[in-house]
Amino acid sequence: MAPEPKNKRLPFEPSKKNQKTAKAKKQAPVVKKIQEVATKSDQSPPVTRAQMAVPKVVSDRMARRMAAFCGIPTALGMSTFIVSYLIVSHGWFKLPNVAVLLVSMGFFGLGVLGLSYGVLSASWDEEIVGSMLGWQEFTSNWGRMLSAWRSRRQKNV
């Protein structure tokens, strides 16, 4: 498995647009309209929905990882109630209700985190399957997501 370049663009990732320069505050409406028409004609055609969609291979990989990283802790959270019921009903020892609640909440919380980790730990490249736990993919995808958030925030400011 070869290391993935940091700035490699994915097939379904939108291309970055150049930062716009600051416009003059007051312009004549005719000049402004001419500039808008000129910039619209220079732009590439809009991206279609099919081009922006996540490929089936990648979405299946994400779904499998989400099922594993969310399903196992959630099943453990539900089995906490069954196991605690068996312990208390057979009188093996006394369990405080708070302990059962905290353990089950901990497992359910891990299940929620597992959903996010399942998506981010999957390789977003169609050809690269990725590792079993997906830590390397998680770090690269987390970096991509943070840079997209930062560029979106700068664009809105």
Order of alpha helices (4+ residues) and beta strands (2+ residues): alpha-alpha-alpha-alpha-alpha
